[in-house]
Amino acid sequence: MLRDGKWVATFPNARYLIGGTEWDFFSRAEDAFLKDPVDDSVRPVMAEGRAELVDDRYRVTDEVWLESTPGHTPGHFSVRISSQGHDAVISGDLMHHPVQCRHPEWDVRFDNDGALAKKTRRAFCERYADSGTLVLGTHFATPSSGTIVKKDGSFRFVVA
């Protein structure tokens, strides 16, 4: 956040986890569209020593871990949660609308690698279809939680 004309960490006591592959990509970006959000939201956290660069093997706890879902951005992660017999996944930028379950091949204009994003969305739908895993669609309009089911040779997002 901007404080006294300087960008500082919004949560000063937090530890920020940043994907190393994404940091490598975005920290070198010269295009303002990619560079500006990093300059105001990520570099201050890095400068304050509050960030830890992680990869797709990182586990926050035994119940919360990162799952590699690249394509929208290099090194993108979704967050998996499994606790007391319940499972959930937070999609992050993997999908921006529930219709992408039905049509994982539909691009988002901002996918860095469209071909990989399509492949990753399809694999995500395959993995979680009919599994009962709660999918929390980060960019989905409310209601944003549901499950993925396989129907008629495709996938559907069913609101929980």
Phi, psi and omega in degrees: 000157181274119180228119180054040177078008181233139176283128179227163179299134180292320181246093189294342180259001183276156169255125183261128177260125183231130178298127181299320179295318179294319178300315179303317181291305187285330181291341179259357183297139178252338178291130184302326181300322179270325186284316187302313179297327178291318181297322183266342186243335185248315182303320178299322179294318177296314182297327180278358179072024182264357186256150173233125177280129184231166176239186187285004174261002186288135176241125176290313175214183175294343183254351183224124180212168180266146179233127182294124177220064185285163176134304177299315171223157177295132176077014181300144177240149161253165182246124180260140179228132177216116184208134175050043176080006179246143181233143178212160175218132175264119191288334186064224182268010180303316179226147180247352180205145180303335180298340178288349169288315179291324182230073181297345180279351179285124182282154165258134184309330187263008176296127180293319180230092185303316181296317179291322179299317178298313180298317181293318178299315179298314180298321178299313179297317178300314184297318188259352179299131176060019180267345185082358179293128178288125179257123178256103183281103185308318183261000181289144174292158178295135358281139189250009179242144180183195178235161176257131177236152176263130182209131177053041177076010179221191182240153176224147172263122182248119183298136181284000000 
